[in-house]
Amino acid sequence: MHEDVVHLSNVDGVQVPYASSSVGKADVEFRLSLILAMFELRRFSIERLVHGPDFSTSSVRAIYRHKKTGEILDVMIRFHTWVEDGLIVRIEEFVDARYLEAYERFVFHMQSMAETAGGG
């Protein structure tokens, strides 16, 4: 991954920080670490891949389990990826943003309820 990689996401990063856009290798790695801290990855399978020398597009089915609540997040993600000199320089990620934002609100509610009940 290039040091100045750009990762664009169609999700509101204020509502869903782990799915926000990011700029720079360290920022992209930080966002990925947030995902791994919050979720157990159950499945990440490529459903479609078109690969060229400088550009690739893929559709991936991802299934995550939220570590604190156990809730399952099952999403299809499309990636457009550009490469220069063998390094990823740009990633565009497209997911059902409304679904992901609603999932985040639900999980937040579940965590708040558990903490109120003394379980968190």
C-alpha positions as CSV (number, residue, x, y, z in Angstrom):
1,M,0.0,0.0,0.0
2,H,1.4,3.4,-1.0
3,E,2.1,5.9,1.9
4,D,-0.3,8.4,0.4
5,V,-3.1,5.9,-0.4
6,V,-6.6,7.3,-0.6
7,H,-9.5,5.2,0.7
8,L,-13.0,6.6,-0.1
9,S,-16.1,5.1,1.5
10,N,-19.7,6.1,0.8
11,V,-20.6,5.7,4.5
12,D,-21.0,8.6,6.9
13,G,-17.8,8.5,9.0
14,V,-19.4,10.4,11.8
15,Q,-22.1,7.8,12.3
16,V,-19.8,4.8,11.5
17,P,-16.2,5.7,12.3
18,Y,-14.8,2.3,11.4
19,A,-16.2,2.7,7.9
20,S,-15.0,6.2,7.2
21,S,-12.9,7.4,4.4
22,S,-9.2,7.8,5.1
23,V,-6.1,9.3,3.6
24,G,-2.6,7.9,4.1
25,K,-1.3,4.4,4.9
26,A,-1.4,5.0,8.7
27,D,-5.0,6.2,8.6
28,V,-6.1,3.3,6.5
29,E,-4.4,0.8,8.8
30,F,-6.0,2.6,11.8
31,R,-9.4,2.2,10.3
32,L,-8.8,-1.5,9.7
33,S,-7.6,-1.9,13.3
34,L,-10.9,-0.4,14.5
35,I,-12.8,-3.0,12.5
36,L,-10.7,-5.9,13.9
37,A,-11.1,-4.5,17.4
38,M,-14.9,-4.4,17.1
39,F,-15.6,-7.4,15.0
40,E,-14.8,-11.1,14.5
41,L,-14.5,-11.8,10.8
42,R,-16.7,-14.8,10.0
43,R,-16.5,-14.6,6.2
44,F,-14.8,-12.5,3.5
45,S,-15.3,-14.1,0.2
46,I,-14.8,-12.7,-3.3
47,E,-18.0,-13.1,-5.3
48,R,-16.7,-11.3,-8.4
49,L,-13.3,-10.0,-9.5
50,V,-12.1,-8.2,-12.6
51,H,-8.4,-7.6,-12.5
52,G,-6.2,-5.5,-14.8
53,P,-2.7,-4.2,-14.5
54,D,-3.6,-0.8,-12.9
55,F,-7.3,-1.2,-11.9
56,S,-9.4,-4.0,-10.3
57,T,-13.0,-4.2,-9.3
58,S,-14.4,-6.7,-6.9
59,S,-17.6,-7.7,-5.0
60,V,-17.0,-9.2,-1.7
61,R,-19.5,-10.8,0.8
62,A,-18.4,-10.0,4.3
63,I,-19.9,-11.4,7.5
64,Y,-18.8,-10.0,10.8
65,R,-19.8,-10.7,14.4
66,H,-19.9,-7.7,16.7
67,K,-17.7,-8.7,19.7
68,K,-19.7,-7.0,22.4
69,T,-23.2,-7.8,21.3
70,G,-22.9,-10.9,19.1
71,E,-24.9,-9.2,16.4
72,I,-24.1,-10.3,12.9
73,L,-23.3,-7.8,10.1
74,D,-23.7,-9.4,6.7
75,V,-22.9,-7.1,3.8
76,M,-21.9,-7.0,0.1
77,I,-19.0,-4.6,-0.5
78,R,-17.8,-3.4,-3.9
79,F,-14.2,-2.3,-4.2
80,H,-12.5,-0.3,-7.0
81,T,-8.8,-0.4,-6.6
82,W,-6.0,1.5,-8.5
83,V,-2.4,0.4,-8.4
84,E,0.8,2.2,-9.4
85,D,4.3,0.6,-9.3
86,G,2.8,-2.4,-7.6
87,L,1.3,-0.4,-4.7
88,I,-2.4,0.4,-4.0
89,V,-2.8,4.1,-4.4
90,R,-6.6,4.4,-4.3
91,I,-9.5,2.4,-3.0
92,E,-13.2,3.2,-3.4
93,E,-15.5,1.2,-1.2
94,F,-19.2,1.0,-1.8
95,V,-21.6,-0.6,0.7
96,D,-25.2,-0.2,1.5
97,A,-24.6,2.9,3.6
98,R,-28.1,3.1,5.1
99,Y,-28.0,-0.5,6.2
100,L,-24.6,-0.1,7.8
101,E,-25.6,3.2,9.6
102,A,-28.8,1.5,10.9
103,Y,-26.8,-1.5,12.1
104,E,-24.5,0.9,14.0
105,R,-27.4,2.6,15.6
106,F,-28.9,-0.8,16.6
107,V,-25.6,-2.0,18.1
108,F,-25.1,1.3,20.0
109,H,-28.6,0.8,21.4
110,M,-27.9,-2.8,22.4
111,Q,-24.6,-1.8,24.1
112,S,-26.3,1.1,26.0
113,M,-29.1,-1.2,27.2
114,A,-26.5,-3.8,28.4
115,E,-24.5,-1.1,30.2
116,T,-27.7,0.3,31.9
117,A,-28.6,-3.2,33.0
118,G,-25.1,-3.7,34.5
119,G,-23.9,-6.1,31.8
120,G,-21.3,-4.0,30.1
